[in-house]
Amino acid sequence: AHLHPRQVSVDAGADLREVALRLTAASDCTDVALAGAVEVVCPDGWSVAPAQLPFALEAGGHLETDVVVGIPGNAPAGRHPVRAQL
C-alpha cells in the first residue's frame, strides 16, 4: 500500500486544512487472490476519510482511491507522518 505524493506542504493559518492523497493497494502475488483492509493512520487530532479501504485483489491486481486528510489549525509546524497500514 502506498500514499501519493510522498510529501505535501500546506499553508499555516487556516482553522482546518485538507490535503488529498492517492491511496494505492497492489498485490505482488502471482498465484492467489488477497483480501484485507488498508487503514490510513494520522497524528492524533487529525482526520481522514475514508479511514479504511477494504480490498479484494486478484493476483497482480491493484486498486486506487483518493483519501482526504484533515489537518487541524493548531498542528505545529514540521513534518507529520501519515501512513497506509495493512
C-alpha positions as CSV (number, residue, x, y, z in Angstrom):
1,A,0.0,0.0,0.0
2,H,1.3,3.5,-0.9
3,L,0.2,7.1,-0.4
4,H,1.0,9.6,-3.2
5,P,2.5,12.2,-3.1
6,R,5.1,11.2,-0.6
7,Q,5.4,14.7,0.8
8,V,2.9,17.6,0.9
9,S,3.3,21.2,2.2
10,V,0.3,23.2,3.5
11,D,0.0,26.9,4.4
12,A,-0.4,27.8,8.1
13,G,-3.2,29.8,9.5
14,A,-6.5,28.2,8.4
15,D,-8.7,26.5,11.1
16,L,-8.7,23.3,9.2
17,R,-6.6,22.4,6.2
18,E,-7.3,19.5,3.9
19,V,-4.9,17.5,1.7
20,A,-6.0,15.0,-0.9
21,L,-3.8,11.9,-1.2
22,R,-4.0,8.9,-3.6
23,L,-4.0,5.5,-1.8
24,T,-2.9,2.6,-3.9
25,A,-3.1,-1.1,-2.8
26,A,-1.3,-3.6,-5.1
27,S,-0.8,-7.3,-5.0
28,D,2.6,-8.8,-5.8
29,C,1.2,-12.3,-5.6
30,T,1.2,-14.3,-8.8
31,D,-1.0,-17.2,-7.9
32,V,-3.6,-16.3,-5.3
33,A,-6.1,-13.5,-4.5
34,L,-5.6,-11.3,-1.5
35,A,-8.2,-9.7,0.7
36,G,-8.0,-7.4,3.7
37,A,-8.1,-3.7,4.5
38,V,-5.7,-0.7,4.4
39,E,-6.0,1.8,7.2
40,V,-4.7,5.3,6.9
41,V,-3.0,6.4,10.2
42,C,-2.6,10.1,11.1
43,P,-1.4,12.0,14.1
44,D,-3.8,12.4,17.0
45,G,-6.5,15.1,16.3
46,W,-6.2,14.7,12.5
47,S,-9.0,13.2,10.4
48,V,-9.0,11.1,7.3
49,A,-11.8,10.0,5.0
50,P,-12.2,7.2,4.2
51,A,-10.1,5.9,7.2
52,Q,-10.1,2.3,5.9
53,L,-10.2,0.8,2.5
54,P,-11.3,-2.9,2.3
55,F,-9.9,-4.7,-0.7
56,A,-10.1,-8.0,-2.6
57,L,-7.4,-8.2,-5.2
58,E,-6.8,-10.8,-7.9
59,A,-3.2,-12.0,-8.4
60,G,-1.2,-9.0,-9.7
61,G,-4.2,-6.7,-9.2
62,H,-4.4,-3.2,-7.8
63,L,-6.9,-0.5,-6.8
64,E,-6.7,3.2,-6.1
65,T,-8.8,5.7,-4.2
66,D,-8.5,9.3,-3.0
67,V,-8.4,10.0,0.7
68,V,-8.7,13.4,2.3
69,V,-6.6,14.2,5.3
70,G,-7.8,17.0,7.7
71,I,-5.1,18.9,9.5
72,P,-6.2,20.9,12.5
73,G,-5.2,24.6,12.5
74,N,-3.3,24.1,15.8
75,A,-1.0,21.5,14.4
76,P,2.6,22.6,15.0
77,A,4.9,23.3,12.0
78,G,7.1,20.5,10.9
79,R,6.8,17.0,9.4
80,H,4.0,14.8,10.5
81,P,3.8,11.1,9.4
82,V,0.7,9.8,7.6
83,R,0.9,6.2,6.6
84,A,-1.0,3.4,4.9
85,Q,-1.1,0.2,7.1
86,L,-2.3,-3.2,6.1
